[in-house]
Amino acid sequence: MTTRAIFQRYPELEGHLAWQSLADLPTPVQPLPGTANGWIKRDDLTHAAYGGNKVRKLEFVIAEMQARGVKTAYTFGATGTNAGVAAALMCRQAGVALTVYTFDQPDSPTVQRNQALMRAAGAKLVHRGSLLATVLTFYLHPARLRRDAYFLFAGCSNPVGVLGYVNAALELADQVAAGDLPEPDVIVVPVGSNGTLAGLTVGLHLAGLKSRLVGVRVAASHLGPIATCTTGAVQQMVDQTTAFLRQHVPTLRDLSVRVAPLDDQYFGDGYGVPTTAGQAAMVRFAEDFAIPLEATYTGKAAAAFLDALATTPGPVLFWDTFNSRSTDTLLASLQK
Ligand SMILES: Cc1ncc(COP(=O)(O)O)c(C=O)c1O
């Protein structure tokens, strides 16, 4: 597609929102074989080399960097940050130097692989240990005084990144209208840095879809006294997004959107710590649907999805946010 659903619906945003085509959209929607009512939104296929939810956000983030003449970008995430990988790939393509500040996460093959991918894509990795030390490095960075530096919040969840998921919800609504899938009763998605859920919440509201959106919290709710992954934190991101839309789209002057409470039941013992239910869901997705998930985000969300599937008579949609393209192929191409 040469444009995006968000611009088709709100042409007033052209000129106020920089966008660059990076993703292969729309992503497919498919019924899940062997289930009566299970569906999947294949955001694992957003890009031919590296899919997942970050590419949608980066379409707006990279465009904003280019519009501002940015030369250097800084972000932060866990040691195995998927957002860091996606940002490293897209920054490399855009000619922007990226530094990723990292905090501790339980080690796993995915973590190791993501470290290798970020390095191979030319990102500079600086490990800071605790989340607090990492966040302080990011927010107190001396380069904040430079005009050609860009500070990208974790998970690529900054104000323009969130619009990538407003667009995604509008895209889903177009697929429902086209008869590609029935309107879901329930949509399940993992929540880490909040941008995916915030964008989907706003976008589903704008599209008038009645689907109940279930955000499955997979990150710690607080950093000391600061709410990081809570309903309120997502609401703040939603409020920022609706303020932007109210400002630029006259028909949305009165837009106001409420976030549904996050589902805390699948978090387990910590960010990146696998749960039994999450691991069982990963096995089911791999064996029955041939879809690879991971333990930090999508495994936990898939556990919630399978429970919702068992208790909901109508269609239930799993929004797959994890890359499923071969990282062996990607790593080899980067090391050439
Ligand atoms: C695979 C995967 N799924 C889901 C998420 C969560 O999305 P968000 O950070 O927008 O809440 C992330 C990243 O944070 C991720 O890497």
The ligand as an SDF file (V2000), in Angstrom:
LIG
                    3D

 16 16  0  0  0  0  0  0  0  0999 V2000
    7.6060   -8.8320   20.7070 C   0  0  0  0  0  0  0  0  0  0  0  0
    7.0030   -7.6880   21.4490 C   0  0  0  0  0  0  0  0  0  0  0  0
    5.6880   -7.7020   21.7010 N   0  0  0  0  0  0  0  0  0  0  0  0
    5.1020   -6.7050   22.3860 C   0  0  0  0  0  0  0  0  0  0  0  0
    5.8210   -5.6350   22.8550 C   0  0  0  0  0  0  0  0  0  0  0  0
    5.1090   -4.6080   23.6460 C   0  0  0  0  0  0  0  0  0  0  0  0
    4.6840   -3.5290   22.8840 O   0  0  0  0  0  0  0  0  0  0  0  0
    4.7120   -2.1000   23.5410 P   0  0  0  0  0  0  0  0  0  0  0  0
    6.1150   -1.8530   23.9600 O   0  0  0  0  0  0  0  0  0  0  0  0
    4.2300   -1.1930   22.4830 O   0  0  0  0  0  0  0  0  0  0  0  0
    3.7990   -2.1360   24.7320 O   0  0  0  0  0  0  0  0  0  0  0  0
    7.2130   -5.5680   22.5980 C   0  0  0  0  0  0  0  0  0  0  0  0
    8.0920   -4.4530   23.0110 C   0  0  0  0  0  0  0  0  0  0  0  0
    8.0800   -3.7750   23.9240 O   0  0  0  0  0  0  0  0  0  0  0  0
    7.8110   -6.6240   21.8890 C   0  0  0  0  0  0  0  0  0  0  0  0
    9.1170   -6.6330   21.6330 O   0  0  0  0  0  0  0  0  0  0  0  0
  1  2  1  0
  2  3  1  0
  2 15  2  0
  3  4  2  0
  4  5  1  0
  5  6  1  0
  5 12  2  0
  6  7  1  0
  7  8  1  0
  8  9  2  0
  8 10  1  0
  8 11  1  0
 12 13  1  0
 12 15  1  0
 13 14  2  0
 15 16  1  0
M  END
$$$$
